[in-house]
Amino acid sequence: MLECKEITKTYGKKTAVDHVSMRMEPGHIYAMLGPNGSGKTTLMKMAVGLVKPNEGGFYYKGQPIGVESRKEIAYMSTEPYFYQWMTAKDVGKYYADFFEDFSMERYNNLLERMELTPDMKVKALSSGMMAKLKIAVTMARQAKVYLLDEPLNGIDLLARDQIMTSILEAVDDDVTLVISSHLVDELEKIVDTAIFIKESHLVAMCEAETLRMEEGKSIVDKYREIYGHGGEA
């Protein structure tokens, strides 16, 4: 279980996350939604200990986020984080050195699914190919929590279904999967809970089925209701 309690993060006078509390359970797929700048990335970075909150805290299995929890939490950031001289094979070795749960066999299978080869150089990859490489190396970990920040950025429409299938196949029933995106309609098909972040606040956390049954709305409908014309759905 991944949980945050009254977590707040400020950068100077700007509040990126403002007193957010929520709990994410194993066996669920969550969409963390909101326009750019709403606080999604900051929340994910605090969940893995890359950013320290000013107030409140993130907890995994009841314990504060730290070295032990990071062994079971896999995070994919939006920023490129590989050295330019690396090949895809080097990227796999790099991860294998850092994470005990990294499976090279799983990584190579994912590379093949993504139509990438081990000898491809990072510096020669297009934005779409880099996005695929980041997904492959992240999902090759056998983690208990996966946090994917905008995994579909740079990936063309035809490849998105294949990418999402690869992500879902790497996830077991006891795993928590959290996907941040502004491509709401792409996530509607696969998530069971939507987390709506607006201007640094948690404004709603809705189960997709409950939303459909009780309000007669889809996640996309709820997104438009919350963000209006400022949304990107």
Helices and strands as residue ranges (DSSP letters): E 2-11, E 14-24, E 29-33, H 40-47, E 55-60, E 63-64, H 67-70, E 73-76, H 88-98, H 104-113, G 122-124, H 127-139, E 145-149, H 157-169, E 176-181, H 184-188, E 193-198, E 201-207, H 208-210, I 211-215, H 219-227, G 228-230
